[in-house]
């Protein structure tokens, strides 16, 4: 059965329900009344690369290998930075699985599609600058067929990550309107692509991710969460709120048009990779580790005053660490993790337990406990690629991301709340067999892959780690169309890991290396 995955990156019912109540999203309201909804528990680290890859593969991070946007690797030359790409995903995606079955699949603006893998259908990746989008898409002549599509503009479709970083720190008020409008325009370009392909080159499974939801909420969550929205907004705040509503009205229009394209004989599922909430403080974890005597800088580092969680040049910043003296350090904000280094194997577990105890003792200005949960790598990321995760992954009391910068003190209160990821996202569905006006409770992001495979009429691979979410369907329908499970295991995309310096790594196409290097540069990770 024709199926669409309508991805809303970072969507949360806190915001969506409020917008439906305000009349901003009437199509979504009708969708909920006609279909089924559930809470969707994200991955142990609720972040785009790990979560969307898990949804697309039905496998956990320890098996597919994508933990974060980047990863650090210890080599003979020291700590090296690598930007994760499709080559670092070691489990087949839904698009690959369906292609191997002779079915068609389309994935648009989805994380982890570059470099492009041949599929029976189309792929256009997210998180790729516009000038590299064409060569990172499949099939090779796709852009030639799309060039006359309204709003199809690679300079708009591509992601300017220098601009995206602005949303993760204090942004001047005069930049907000242009910044939000950019995401409105970008989503329109992506939907035009979706609409053209669904009309002219339809697939059995079509997936698209609208990532502006995440971007706007990072910046403007305090204007979208009804519990935080100002009671007497200024003129500038009213303008921001209305522009955010314009974004969501447009997304709602796209949902309605997608439903029309699918028709009554198909299904549409809405999913987010994680939810959203407000963060009220910044945790400068390296400052705390420095106070404990576990992390050192090799020079004087200026104290952050911009409430930032990102650094301008990560490779340069990593070079400011005094590595021989450091035993525990946080390397990137997005991984919310602490790496243990320079510790003998026989001392590792004792040191780790001591570090956990001390991390749990971190207190905020109000005396409250800051770190509420600490995940050990082998317990939460088990699998052949477990070592790509930090030794410890921290959950903060307000679910915020760690800052790796230096500061006057380890925990500081924000001047205004900011948006951050929450581990509970959304899953909704409408179409034949799905329940009407129902709530399916809480499901796991691992359950989405088997849900989609069943929807298109394919067998569910036995290596999928999630469960088929039967509560999304009427029981009588499943009696007629029960899920079918494959007997054989699907092969990995890359059976063996690509190690730094390996022959496989060295043979990577030179142009692909250039694309990855420029993505790192646009993120501010390299010069």
Secondary structure, 3 states (H helix, E strand, C coil): CCEEEEEECCCCHHHHHHHHHCCCCHHHHHHHHHCEEEEEECCCCCCHHHHHHHHHHCCCHHHHCCCCCEEEEEECCEEEEEECCHHHCCCCCHHHHHHHCCCCEEEEEECCCCCCCCCCEEEEECCCCHHHCCCCCECCCHHHHHCCCCCCCHHHHCCCHHHHHHHHCCCCHHHHHHHHHHHHHHHHHHHHHHHHHHHHCCCCEEEEEECHHHHHHHHHHHHHCCCCCCCCCCHHHHHHHHHHHHHHHHHHHHHHHHHHHHCCCCEEEEECCCEEEEEEEEEEHHHHHHHHCCCCECCCCCECCCCCCCCCCHHHHHCCECHHHCCEECCCCCCCEEEECCCCHHHHHHHHHHHHHHHCCCECCCCCECEEEEEEHHHHCCCCCHHHCCCEEEEECCCCCEECCECCCCEEEEEEEEEEEECEEEEEEECCCECCCEEEEEEECCHHHHHHHHHCCCCECCCCCCCCCHHHECHHHHHHCCCCECCCCCCCCCCCCCCCCCHHHHCCCHHHHHHHHHHHHHHCCCC
